[in-house]
């Protein structure tokens, strides 16, 4: 690998807008938490555990490890330690701001109280802000393969914690679970002041229709993944006009499908769509912020100023105050000028 390019990517100020906290649970941390809670790891988890990360080969085998591994998360300290494990790594990758997905239903459905989850995560975010100066906030996702009624109940649970949760999202198995299923939930979330985003996973059945519903019916502020939008120029024009950003994840794309969608990411970037590059579930896909940017940098014909633009997009579509956004953009611009790619 070009060491100069690697150094350039690693030193660049970054924002991450698509990373799942539960997807940051490494085999090592899972084993540590299981021992602390005097639990045995599920067999599917132990069989998939390696020194490099969890082993799986497709979306089905990924989910067969992903949800059982979460059983080790029992106390507020467990959720704190999970978030801190990611935030320490993010700081090393020069991530200045991150917006972190979490799936409360994956925990409340197994008897863990909602406040335990939120307060554990929140304490880690506050500690990281003090220790590293990293800016971080939480996005609560609804599990789309569960009922809309459960999602609405979870939204009600979240209302006392509006100071800790900046937005809501939609993730998990997209098959037969279109955005429209949760229209009433997202309408109420919007009225309560939450920002809105939704996963529109790559190469799924009815991908374009799901993207259309997210944009036109739900009226999301962002779309997670969403690169199939290149198949519909009308929708591309809409996201450009509205400034709706896409949070893309190259390495996870390359594992759950045959293609990391680098061509589509660049096509959208060069068409002035606010695409970004993120890590998704880094403990599982074995790639954090720098590795995902490097995937695009080395496997496409992207220019360095375009790598800077990907980060500029991320800061611009992030859900932070104007003064903080301007501060991060100034850091990024200064870095670009220093390296002759402003």
N, C-alpha and C positions, 0 to 999 in steps of 0.2 A: 504494500500500500504506500502511496505517496505520503511520506511523513510530514511534509509541509502542509498538505491538505488536511491530514489528520489533526495536526496542531491547530490549524485555522478553525476547524469545526469545534474542537474541544474548547478553544478559548472564546468562542462567540457567545455573547449573552443570549439566553434562550427562555422561551415560555412553553410550558406543556399544558395542553388543554384537554387531553384525552388519555388519562391513565386511571386504571381501576385499582383502588387500594387493595381490594381482595386479590387482585392479580399481581400484587407485589409480595405475596406470601411465598418465600423461598422454601425449599425442602428443609434447609438448615433451621430456619426460624420456626417452621411448622413442628419440627422435632423438639425444639426448645420449649415451645409453648405447650405441646402435648405432655412433656415431662413435668413442666411446672404445674399443670392442671391434673396430673396423675391420670392421664388418658392414654389409650393406645390409638395410634394412627390407623384409619381405615386401610384395609388391605390394598384397595385400588391406589391409594396415595403412596404407600410404602413401595409398591411394585414400580411406580412411575418415578420415584425419587432417584436422582443421580447427583453427582458432585456439581455438575454444570447447571442443573435445573430439572424440572419435571419433563418426562418423556411422553410424547403423544404424537399422533400422526394425522389427525383430522379434528373437525369441530366436535364430533361426538365423543372421541376419546379425551379431548381437552375438557369437556364438561364433566366427564366421568371422574376426573381428578379435581377439577376446580371447586365444585360445590362440597364434596366430602372433605376436602382439606380445610375448609372454613370451620369445621366442627371444633378445631382447637381454639378458636376465638371465643372465650368465655367471659372474660372480665374486662373492665375499662382499661386496665393495664395492658391486656393483650392487644386491644385495638390501638392503644397509644404506641406500643412497641412496633406494631406493623407499620403504622404511618411513619414513625421515626426512621425505620429501616429504609423506607423509600426516600424520605426527605434528606437523609445523610447522603445517599447516592446522588440525588438530584443536585444537591449543593456541589458535589464533586464534578458534576457535568455542567456546571455553571448555569443551572436553571435559576432564573431570578424570580419567576412567578409560575405557579402551577395551580390548576383547578382540578380537584381530585374527585372522581366518581366513587360513590359507595352504594352498596346494595342492602339497605336495612331489612328488607323482606327475607333475605337469605339468612338473617339472624333471628328476627322476631318470630319467624315461622318455626324455629327450633327452640323457642322459649327464652331468648335473650332479650331483655327489655330495651326498647328504643333508646331511652336516655343513656344506657350503658355504652351503646355503639357511638352515639354522637359525641358524648362527653370525652370518651377515650380518644377518638380521632381529633377532636378540637384541642385537647390538651397538648397533643403532639404538634399541631400546627402552630400553637402559641409558643411552644418551646423552640421550634425551628426558627420562627421569626426572631426570637430573642438571640438565639445562638448564632444563626447564619445570616440574618437579614433577609431570608427568603420569604417572599409574599405567597400566601397560600389560602385557598378557600375550598369549601365542600360543595359538590353537586350530588344531590340525592337521586338515584335512579330507581325506577319502577321495573320490576321483572315482568316482561311482556308475556311470558308464558303462564303467568298467574292472572287472576281475575281483575277486571277494572274496579270492582268493589273493594278488593284488598288494596289496590293502589290508592283509592280515595281515602280509605281508612289510614293508610300510611302517611298520606299528605296531611291529614288532620293531626296525626301524631307529631308531624314536623313543625306545625305552626308555632309552638312555644320556643322553637329554636331557630327562628328566622335570622337572628344575629349571627348564626353559625353556618347556615346553608344558603348559598347565593342563588342556586338554580335547581331545576329538576330535569331529569333525562329519562330515557327509555332504553333498556338493553336486554340481553339474553336472547332466547331463541325466537327469531323473526318469523319462522314459518307459520303461516295462518294466524299471525298476530300483528295485523297492520296498525299503523298509527291511529286510524279512526276508532279503533277499539277503546282508546284512552282519551278521546276528544274531551269528554266532560271533565276528566281529571286535570288535563292540561289547561282547560279554560279556567277552572277554579284556581289552579296554581298561578296563572297569569294575573288573575284578580288579586291574589294575595301578594303579588309583587315579585315572584320568582322569575328569573330568566328561564328560557325554554330551549332545550336541545333534545335530539332524538338520534339513536343509532339507526342508520340505514345501511346495513352491512353489504359488503360487496358481493356481486354475482348471486344474489338471492332470487328466489321466485318472486315475481312482481316487484322487482327492485325499483323501476321507474315510477310505478303507481304509488309505492310507499314514499318515495321522495316527494312526489307531487302532493300527497296528503300532508306530509310534514310541513311543506312550504305553504300550501294554499289553504288547507283546512285547519291545521294546528297553529300555523303562523309562528314557526320556531325562529329563534334568534341565531341558532347554529345547527349544523348537521354533522353527526359523527360518522366517519367513513364517507360514504356518499359519492365515491368517484364514478359510479355508474351513471351519474348525471350527464356525462359526456354524450350519452346516447340520445339526449333530448335537448336540442339547442334552445327551445323555448324556456325550459327550466333553467338552463345555464344563464340565459339573459335575465331571468327573474332574480337569481341569487346575486348576479353582478349588480343589478339595479338596487336591490335592497341591502347589499353589503353583507349577505349571509355567508359566514365562513364555513369551511369544511375541515374537520380535524382528522387527517389521514394517518394511517399507521402502516408504513411499508413492510416492516419485518413480519408483523402478524399476518398481513395480507399474503405474504409469500409462503406462509405455513398452512393457513386454512384453505388457500386456493393455489393454483399453479403460477400465479403472477403477483408481483408486489405492487402493481399498478403505477409504476414509475412513469410510464408514458402518459397515463391519464393525469397524474399529478402535475407533470410539467405542462401538458396541454392546457389544463385549467389555470395554472400559474401564469402562463404566457398569454392567456385570455383575460387576465386581470381579475380572476376569481380569487377570493381570499382563502387559498388552501394553506394548510399547515402540516407539520410533520411531528408525530407523537409516538409514544411507546406502547400504549394500550395495556397489555398485561405483561410487564417486563420480566417478572420472575418466571413466567411460563414460556414466553417467546424469546427469552435470552437476549434482549436488546433494550437498553435504556435510551435516553435522549440522544446521546452522541452517536450510538450505533445506528439509530434510525436515520439521522441526518447523513451519516456516512454512507448508508445504503443508497440513498438518493445521489449523493455526491460521486460515488464510484461506479454506480451501475446505470447512470444516465449521462447525457451530455450537458447537464446543468452547469451554469456559470456561477462563479463565486458570488457575484452580486445578486444572483437569483437565490442562492442559499441564504443570503442576508434578507432578501425579500420574504422568504418563508417565515423567518422569525419576526420581521416587521408585521406581517399579516397576523401572526399569533398575538403579538402585543396589542394590535389594533382591534382585534375581535374579542379580546379578553374582557372579563366582567370586573374591571377595576376602575378606580377613580381616574379622572382625567390627569391629575397632577402626577399620580404614580405611573400611569401609562407614558406620559411625556418624559418622565425620568428614565424609564427603561429604554425608550426609543432614543433618547440622547446617548445613553451608554452604547446602544447598538450602532448608531450612526458614527460615533467616535471610533468604535472598533473597525467599522467598514472603512473609514477614512484612513485609519492607521495602516490598513492592509491594502489600500489602493483600489477598493471596490465599492466605493460609495455610490 
